[in-house]
Amino acid sequence: MKTNTTFLQNVKQQATAKPASELERLWQRIDKHTKRNANFEIKKSTLFNQFKEQVEPHEHHQARMMAEQIIHLSKFIQRKSLTIEQRNELVDWINEDLEYLSGHPFIGELEIEKVTQIFQSHLSKHNHDTVNAIDSSQLNLLRTMLQQDFPGLELTDEDLREIAVNPQKLYQHLDEQGFGEDEESDDDAFNPGNAHAEQDEDWDDFFDQFERFDRDEIKQQKTDAKLEKLFKSSQLNKMYKRLAAKLHPDKEPDPTKKAEKHELMQQLGQARKAKDGFTLLQLYITHFDDDVDFDEETKANLIPLLQNKIVELNKLHRQQKEGNDPHSLVWRKFNGRSKAQIKHNFTNHIAALNSECEEISERLGYCTTVKLLKEELNDRINNKRHMPMSFDDALESMFNF
């Protein structure tokens, strides 16, 4: 884009001191922020290309090794000599690795779905065999336990077997039989005033939010009205018509320039449709060298237009740094104050990946029997903190999953 010296000089001459200074300051900030965002994107892309060349091959190798480990460990799920706790730890271990790979953006051509299917196949067969082995006395025990918590709940033996395999099925049956509907808490039943007090607080929160929304909505409407008026001004309309005449592709014989003008014309049309006066100004200043002479009202309405653009550029910059796209993830993890620091970050990460791959390779080499796997599982169990038993854990304990 051409330097907007003529425009800024004209604004200084034609407007009063305060508006001219404000317009110039805003335009300079826009130019500064635009360059900042562009430079930041270049730095991100450069770092990402270095990562792909130096680090990503090691990421791919780690992913393949973890997939091999998942497939290897899955074969032990059906071994009857594993205790309940050991089997649970084994399944948790595999699920942790699968979750890691599923959320990893740099696993290369690894087909994680196939790895997951292998694991699910072994797990489903184990669950199927275990559920079929549940006798009637165990089912009645589960039925009694559930009916104590949910009086009147009716479940068939098949329902109970489904719940034993997947405890989430219980909530489906509770919903189907109407449990949890039209119930009030003991506190509300004891003191109805509590419910009214909470309702009053809810209404207060609602009206507070409504008032904030109303204020924001009114503020936005005022801004939109100014921008609408600015875009419909005779001056901007004249600028639009001049641009449309100059950029129209039908008047261009050269095929390359014709395609360029076609894109510019689409950009111009989109700017008019979206009432994007800033883009119109940019296009005009880029393609015309003559002075832009705005009246006082147009100059005043230009200020919110430029302020909005600054807000958009700052928002874009935050997204550049905080996004979850691969480029942003690499930037946050490996960027440093110097090239030496970035190289150090790469080296340390590669070393960690290689160390984990060596550990997996060693495990795959020696952990070929249930006895040796049990030692690994016991070490993992002992390293974990003791947590209260959940409902799912209780079911697994009852039915020896």
Sequence and secondary structure as in RCSB ss.txt:
>XXXX:A:sequence
MKTNTTFLQNVKQQATAKPASELERLWQRIDKHTKRNANFEIKKSTLFNQFKEQVEPHEHHQARMMAEQIIHLSK
FIQRKSLTIEQRNELVDWINEDLEYLSGHPFIGELEIEKVTQIFQSHLSKHNHDTVNAIDSSQLNLLRTMLQQDF
PGLELTDEDLREIAVNPQKLYQHLDEQGFGEDEESDDDAFNPGNAHAEQDEDWDDFFDQFERFDRDEIKQQKTDA
KLEKLFKSSQLNKMYKRLAAKLHPDKEPDPTKKAEKHELMQQLGQARKAKDGFTLLQLYITHFDDDVDFDEETKA
NLIPLLQNKIVELNKLHRQQKEGNDPHSLVWRKFNGRSKAQIKHNFTNHIAALNSECEEISERLGYCTTVKLLKE
ELNDRINNKRHMPMSFDDALESMFNF
>XXXX:A:secstr
    HHHHHHHHHHS HHHHHHHHHHHHHHHHHHHHHHHHHHHHHHHHHHHHHHTHHHHHHHHHHHHHHHHHHHT
TTT TTS HHHHHHHHHHHHHHHHHHHT S  TT  HHHHHHHHHHHHHHHHHHHHHT  HHHHHHHHHHHHHHS
TT    HHHHHHHHH TTHHHHHHHHTTTTTT   HHHHH HHHHHHHHHHHHHHHHHHHHHHHHHHHHHHHHHH
HHHHHHTSHHHHHHHHHHHHHH GGG  SHHHHHHHHHHHHHHHHHHHTT HHHHHHHHHHH  S     HHHHH
HHHHHHHHHHHHHHHHHHHHHH  SHHHHHHHHH  SSHHHHHHHHHHHHHHHHHHHHHHHHHHHH  SHHHHHH
HHHHHHHHS      HHHHHHHHHT 
